[in-house]
Amino acid sequence: MLLTAKNYFGRELRERGAPVRIAPKADVIELSLALAREIAEKPILALRELKRCFYESVRSEQTAAVQKELRMQADVFADSKVIERIQSLYSG
């Protein structure tokens, strides 16, 4: 989805093994609200700690991903063929 910006129906995601809950469109709001209520019943301290743990994990992965992306772009945009292609496509 990230590379193609293509939208998928739930059944397609299920077939692809997506690790997300799949529900009929008509049930999404009801299920979302039920999940929100269930989360809201948990102790706030536990929720904050869980959120902090998730954030730390994502943050470290994000930093590594940004560094990897910067290296990749430096390599790709240093290639003369890439520069020529960009110029041919975007110079009016």
C-alpha positions in Angstrom: 0.0 0.0 0.0 2.8 2.4 0.8 4.6 1.9 -2.5 1.5 1.9 -4.7 -1.0 4.0 -2.8 -3.5 1.4 -3.7 -6.6 0.9 -1.5 -7.6 -2.6 -0.5 -10.9 -4.1 0.6 -10.9 -6.0 3.9 -11.1 -9.4 2.2 -8.0 -8.6 0.2 -6.1 -7.6 3.3 -7.3 -10.8 5.0 -6.0 -12.9 2.0 -2.7 -11.1 2.3 -2.4 -11.9 6.0 -2.6 -8.3 7.2 -2.2 -8.2 11.0 -5.2 -6.0 11.5 -8.8 -6.6 12.6 -11.1 -6.8 9.5 -14.8 -5.9 9.9 -17.7 -5.1 7.6 -17.9 -1.4 6.8 -21.3 -1.1 8.6 -19.7 -2.4 11.9 -16.6 -0.3 12.0 -17.9 2.6 14.0 -19.6 0.4 16.6 -16.6 -1.8 16.9 -14.2 1.2 17.2 -16.3 2.8 19.9 -16.5 -0.5 21.8 -12.7 -0.8 21.6 -12.3 2.8 22.8 -14.5 2.2 25.8 -12.6 -1.0 26.7 -9.3 0.9 26.6 -10.8 3.8 28.6 -11.7 1.4 31.4 -8.0 0.5 32.0 -5.9 2.2 34.6 -4.4 5.5 33.2 -1.0 4.7 34.6 -0.8 1.4 32.8 -2.0 3.0 29.5 0.6 5.8 29.8 3.4 3.2 30.4 2.2 1.1 27.5 2.1 4.2 25.2 5.6 5.2 26.3 6.9 1.7 25.5 5.3 1.8 22.1 6.6 5.2 21.4 10.2 4.3 22.4 10.1 1.3 20.1 8.7 3.3 17.2 11.0 6.2 17.8 14.2 4.0 17.6 12.8 2.2 14.5 12.0 5.6 12.9 15.5 7.0 13.6 17.0 3.9 11.9 14.6 4.1 9.0 15.3 7.8 8.4 19.1 7.1 8.4 18.6 4.3 5.9 16.4 6.5 3.7 19.0 9.3 3.8 21.8 6.9 2.7 19.6 5.5 -0.1 18.7 8.9 -1.4 22.3 10.0 -1.3 23.3 7.0 -3.4 20.4 7.2 -5.8 20.6 11.0 -6.4 24.3 10.8 -7.0 23.7 8.6 -10.1 23.9 10.6 -13.3 21.2 8.4 -15.0 18.7 9.3 -12.2 19.5 13.0 -12.4 19.0 12.9 -16.2 15.7 11.1 -15.8 14.5 13.6 -13.3 15.5 16.5 -15.5 13.9 15.0 -18.5 10.6 14.5 -16.6 10.4 17.7 -14.7 12.2 20.4 -16.7 9.6 22.2 -18.8 
